[in-house]
Amino acid sequence: MTTHVLQDTQTKDAISKRLRRAHGQLGAVIRMLDDGRDCQEIVTQMAAVDKAVTAAAFTLISTSLRECFANPTLDEVDVTNKLQKLFLSMA
C-alpha cells in the first residue's frame, strides 16, 4: 500500500493558512446565523468557505500528485488509483 505525506513545506504552510482563514469564516457564518442575519448574506459567506476549503484540497492533491510522480519507487497503479479516488471525492 502506497502512502504519501506532503513534503513541500511552503505549500503545506499555504494550505494551513487557507484552512485557518476558512475556519474563521465558518465561525462568522455561525454567528451570522445565530444573529438572524439575511439568508443571502449567509449563503454568500458559506460559498466563500466552501471555495476556500475546496481550493485547499485541490492544492493538496495536486502537490501530492507532483511529489508522487517525482518518486519512481512508488507503485504507479496504486498511486493513480488513490489520486483518482481523491479527485472524485471532490466532485
Backbone as a chain_set.jsonl record, in Angstrom:
{"seq": "MTTHVLQDTQTKDAISKRLRRAHGQLGAVIRMLDDGRDCQEIVTQMAAVDKAVTAAAFTLISTSLRECFANPTLDEVDVTNKLQKLFLSMA", "coords": {"N": [[0.845, -1.179, 0.0], [0.61, 2.158, -0.887], [1.531, 5.113, 0.649], [1.388, 8.639, 1.304], [2.929, 11.543, 2.482], [2.711, 14.957, 2.598], [5.463, 16.76, 1.461], [6.347, 19.261, 0.669], [6.974, 22.009, 2.28], [6.389, 24.72, 2.023], [4.052, 24.793, 0.479], [2.455, 23.291, 2.177], [2.291, 25.042, 4.368], [0.911, 27.159, 3.143], [-1.536, 25.931, 2.55], [-2.41, 25.341, 5.137], [-2.68, 27.945, 6.137], [-4.74, 28.907, 4.49], [-6.814, 27.191, 5.269], [-7.089, 27.883, 7.959], [-8.034, 30.469, 7.683], [-10.472, 29.888, 6.427], [-11.655, 28.536, 8.512], [-12.053, 30.605, 10.328], [-13.855, 32.119, 8.795], [-16.0, 30.342, 8.733], [-16.754, 30.333, 11.408], [-17.707, 32.942, 11.52], [-19.907, 32.695, 9.845], [-21.55, 31.03, 11.373], [-22.049, 32.738, 13.531], [-23.445, 34.747, 12.157], [-25.737, 33.352, 11.413], [-26.77, 32.707, 13.951], [-27.274, 35.289, 14.825], [-29.388, 36.009, 13.296], [-29.103, 36.981, 10.684], [-29.436, 38.077, 7.239], [-30.468, 35.641, 4.871], [-29.33, 35.455, 2.301], [-26.867, 36.768, 2.592], [-25.651, 35.028, 4.396], [-25.508, 32.632, 2.918], [-23.826, 33.481, 0.873], [-21.425, 33.856, 2.297], [-21.06, 31.238, 3.161], [-20.57, 30.01, 0.726], [-18.105, 31.146, 0.148], [-16.521, 29.981, 2.139], [-16.726, 27.315, 1.363], [-15.432, 27.4, -1.157], [-12.846, 28.112, -0.359], [-12.046, 25.882, 1.177], [-12.259, 23.862, -0.737], [-10.367, 24.752, -2.628], [-8.053, 24.498, -1.083], [-8.008, 21.717, -0.744], [-7.688, 20.812, -3.42], [-5.206, 21.943, -3.957], [-3.628, 20.503, -2.177], [-3.983, 17.901, -3.235], [-2.949, 18.226, -5.855], [-0.296, 18.919, -5.337], [0.563, 16.65, -4.004], [0.302, 14.865, -6.104], [2.3, 15.799, -7.856], [4.562, 15.338, -6.251], [4.419, 12.563, -5.91], [4.768, 11.572, -8.526], [7.326, 12.315, -8.889], [8.699, 10.502, -7.491], [10.09, 7.645, -8.26], [9.991, 5.148, -7.07], [7.523, 4.478, -6.111], [4.463, 2.6, -6.405], [3.016, 2.824, -9.397], [0.39, 2.227, -10.357], [-1.075, 1.932, -7.979], [-0.763, 4.515, -6.865], [-2.026, 6.046, -8.867], [-4.672, 5.057, -8.701], [-5.365, 5.83, -6.066], [-5.116, 8.647, -6.217], [-7.042, 9.175, -8.136], [-9.369, 8.461, -6.724], [-9.256, 10.434, -4.752], [-9.598, 12.808, -6.29], [-12.169, 12.301, -7.313], [-13.612, 12.309, -4.958], [-13.811, 14.969, -4.473], [-15.545, 15.867, -6.348]], "CA": [[0.0, 0.0, 0.0], [1.37, 3.377, -1.017], [1.046, 6.274, 1.396], [2.138, 9.837, 0.978], [2.843, 12.684, 3.385], [3.152, 16.136, 1.867], [6.82, 17.17, 1.804], [6.542, 20.66, 0.302], [6.574, 22.781, 3.463], [5.818, 26.008, 1.609], [2.669, 24.52, 0.098], [1.765, 22.87, 3.399], [2.01, 26.264, 5.129], [-0.124, 27.909, 2.426], [-2.795, 25.208, 2.755], [-2.784, 25.553, 6.534], [-3.131, 29.337, 6.252], [-6.044, 28.998, 3.825], [-7.802, 26.491, 6.097], [-7.324, 28.694, 9.169], [-8.898, 31.564, 7.244], [-11.801, 29.301, 6.22], [-12.159, 28.237, 9.855], [-12.563, 31.884, 10.829], [-15.046, 32.457, 8.023], [-17.085, 29.462, 9.163], [-17.211, 30.878, 12.688], [-18.502, 34.13, 11.208], [-21.181, 32.216, 9.291], [-22.348, 30.547, 12.505], [-22.513, 33.93, 14.253], [-24.46, 35.389, 11.321], [-26.948, 32.541, 11.536], [-27.264, 32.907, 15.322], [-27.73, 36.676, 14.955], [-30.562, 36.219, 12.456], [-28.752, 37.783, 9.51], [-30.083, 37.78, 5.965], [-30.097, 34.336, 4.306], [-28.456, 35.624, 1.139], [-25.534, 37.077, 3.116], [-25.116, 33.806, 4.998], [-25.163, 31.702, 1.842], [-22.647, 34.035, 0.198], [-20.27, 33.536, 3.128], [-20.884, 29.782, 3.125], [-19.949, 29.707, -0.566], [-16.698, 31.532, 0.262], [-15.881, 28.935, 2.937], [-16.652, 26.121, 0.51], [-14.394, 27.615, -2.172], [-11.54, 28.094, 0.303], [-11.729, 24.503, 1.546], [-12.058, 23.128, -1.986], [-9.071, 25.168, -3.188], [-7.016, 23.88, -0.254], [-7.982, 20.287, -1.057], [-7.093, 20.617, -4.737], [-3.779, 22.254, -3.841], [-3.026, 19.337, -1.523], [-3.976, 16.782, -4.181], [-2.038, 18.486, -6.981], [1.075, 18.857, -4.834], [0.83, 15.225, -3.789], [0.466, 14.281, -7.434], [3.645, 16.185, -8.325], [5.561, 14.65, -5.443], [4.358, 11.118, -6.161], [5.358, 11.27, -9.817], [8.762, 12.559, -8.789], [9.265, 9.378, -6.741], [9.949, 6.473, -9.127], [9.888, 3.891, -6.316], [6.136, 4.216, -5.747], [3.674, 1.778, -7.315], [2.287, 3.753, -10.262], [-1.03, 1.873, -10.413], [-1.642, 2.251, -6.675], [-0.805, 5.973, -6.762], [-3.059, 6.508, -9.794], [-5.982, 4.719, -8.137], [-5.618, 6.665, -4.891], [-5.332, 10.023, -6.637], [-8.346, 9.215, -8.804], [-10.384, 8.473, -5.666], [-9.234, 11.745, -4.119], [-10.232, 13.753, -7.192], [-13.602, 12.006, -7.364], [-14.236, 12.71, -3.691], [-14.021, 16.417, -4.522], [-16.521, 16.195, -7.398]], "C": [[0.889, 1.24, 0.0], [0.724, 4.474, -0.179], [1.908, 7.462, 1.037], [1.873, 10.904, 2.025], [3.44, 13.865, 2.638], [4.515, 16.605, 2.373], [7.073, 18.659, 1.574], [6.048, 21.565, 1.437], [5.962, 24.128, 3.111], [4.353, 25.84, 1.229], [1.859, 24.105, 1.317], [1.378, 24.088, 4.242], [0.893, 27.082, 4.469], [-1.494, 27.254, 2.605], [-3.302, 25.439, 4.178], [-3.328, 26.966, 6.736], [-4.522, 29.508, 5.65], [-7.133, 28.345, 4.679], [-8.091, 27.244, 7.392], [-8.239, 29.872, 8.844], [-10.324, 31.062, 7.048], [-12.454, 28.972, 7.563], [-12.76, 29.502, 10.475], [-13.828, 32.314, 10.112], [-16.236, 31.61, 8.46], [-17.638, 29.918, 10.515], [-18.09, 32.102, 12.478], [-19.871, 33.739, 10.654], [-22.104, 31.752, 10.421], [-22.896, 31.729, 13.305], [-23.602, 34.654, 13.47], [-25.791, 34.659, 11.448], [-27.588, 32.756, 12.908], [-27.841, 34.303, 15.521], [-28.935, 36.986, 14.079], [-30.299, 37.089, 11.246], [-29.475, 37.271, 8.266], [-29.548, 36.483, 5.354], [-29.118, 34.472, 3.139], [-27.023, 35.932, 1.582], [-24.869, 35.821, 3.685], [-24.671, 32.828, 3.917], [-23.939, 32.187, 1.08], [-21.386, 33.707, 0.986], [-19.994, 32.031, 3.164], [-20.201, 29.367, 1.823], [-18.458, 30.053, -0.527], [-15.916, 30.494, 1.063], [-15.685, 27.689, 2.089], [-15.536, 26.253, -0.515], [-13.0, 27.546, -1.55], [-11.118, 26.673, 0.649], [-11.457, 23.67, 0.29], [-10.709, 23.478, -2.615], [-7.924, 24.547, -2.394], [-6.887, 22.394, -0.584], [-7.336, 20.034, -2.415], [-5.603, 20.954, -4.742], [-3.043, 21.078, -3.216], [-2.916, 18.163, -2.496], [-2.963, 17.027, -5.3], [-0.576, 18.45, -6.539], [1.475, 17.414, -4.569], [1.078, 14.52, -5.114], [1.869, 14.559, -7.965], [4.722, 15.408, -7.559], [5.579, 13.146, -5.708], [4.999, 10.76, -7.495], [6.856, 11.524, -9.829], [9.467, 11.416, -8.07], [9.074, 8.09, -7.546], [9.79, 5.146, -8.372], [8.45, 3.545, -5.938], [5.446, 3.378, -6.822], [2.742, 2.69, -8.112], [0.787, 3.479, -10.286], [-1.721, 2.25, -9.101], [-1.785, 3.764, -6.501], [-1.92, 6.525, -7.641], [-4.447, 6.246, -9.232], [-6.326, 5.602, -6.943], [-5.897, 8.109, -5.287], [-6.668, 10.172, -7.356], [-9.47, 9.26, -7.768], [-10.438, 9.836, -4.973], [-9.91, 12.788, -5.0], [-11.737, 13.538, -7.246], [-14.312, 12.398, -6.08], [-14.519, 14.2, -3.656], [-15.081, 16.821, -5.545], [-17.907, 16.396, -6.829]], "O": [[1.815, 1.347, 0.804], [-0.475, 4.73, -0.286], [3.019, 7.312, 0.529], [0.728, 11.14, 2.408], [4.547, 13.778, 2.108], [4.698, 16.821, 3.571], [7.934, 19.247, 2.229], [4.855, 21.848, 1.54], [5.099, 24.623, 3.837], [3.511, 26.652, 1.613], [0.71, 24.518, 1.474], [0.267, 24.156, 4.767], [0.033, 27.631, 5.157], [-2.496, 27.945, 2.789], [-4.486, 25.701, 4.388], [-4.327, 27.155, 7.43], [-5.379, 30.174, 6.231], [-8.238, 28.876, 4.8], [-9.226, 27.239, 7.868], [-9.113, 30.226, 9.636], [-11.278, 31.726, 7.453], [-13.666, 29.116, 7.723], [-13.838, 29.464, 11.069], [-14.764, 32.814, 10.736], [-17.357, 32.111, 8.547], [-18.849, 29.891, 10.736], [-19.094, 32.281, 13.168], [-20.875, 34.381, 10.962], [-23.299, 32.05, 10.416], [-24.059, 31.727, 13.708], [-24.577, 35.124, 14.056], [-26.843, 35.285, 11.575], [-28.798, 32.962, 13.012], [-28.785, 34.485, 16.29], [-29.452, 38.103, 14.111], [-31.168, 37.851, 10.823], [-30.045, 36.18, 8.256], [-28.34, 36.253, 5.32], [-28.183, 33.681, 3.016], [-26.072, 35.408, 1.003], [-23.678, 35.587, 3.478], [-23.58, 32.262, 3.996], [-23.1, 31.379, 0.682], [-20.377, 33.319, 0.398], [-18.84, 31.604, 3.194], [-19.352, 28.476, 1.82], [-17.64, 29.336, -1.103], [-14.783, 30.162, 0.715], [-14.613, 27.083, 2.094], [-14.771, 25.31, -0.72], [-12.079, 26.986, -2.145], [-9.965, 26.298, 0.441], [-10.526, 22.864, 0.266], [-9.993, 22.592, -3.083], [-6.929, 24.116, -2.978], [-5.776, 21.875, -0.689], [-6.514, 19.127, -2.543], [-4.825, 20.319, -5.454], [-1.963, 20.701, -3.67], [-1.876, 17.508, -2.57], [-2.201, 16.126, -5.651], [0.287, 17.997, -7.291], [2.596, 17.006, -4.875], [1.968, 13.675, -5.221], [2.542, 13.657, -8.463], [5.669, 14.891, -8.152], [6.645, 12.53, -5.725], [5.7, 9.752, -7.592], [7.572, 11.004, -10.685], [10.697, 11.365, -8.042], [7.991, 7.505, -7.513], [9.484, 4.124, -8.987], [8.185, 2.429, -5.491], [5.803, 3.442, -7.999], [1.797, 3.257, -7.564], [-0.007, 4.419, -10.239], [-2.814, 2.816, -9.108], [-2.822, 4.238, -6.037], [-2.682, 7.386, -7.2], [-5.31, 7.122, -9.281], [-7.458, 6.071, -6.824], [-6.815, 8.731, -4.752], [-7.349, 11.186, -7.201], [-10.423, 10.022, -7.926], [-11.515, 10.334, -4.646], [-10.717, 13.577, -4.508], [-12.5, 14.504, -7.227], [-15.483, 12.778, -6.106], [-15.374, 14.652, -2.894], [-15.474, 17.986, -5.604], [-18.846, 16.677, -7.573]]}, "num_chains": 1, "name": "protein.A"}
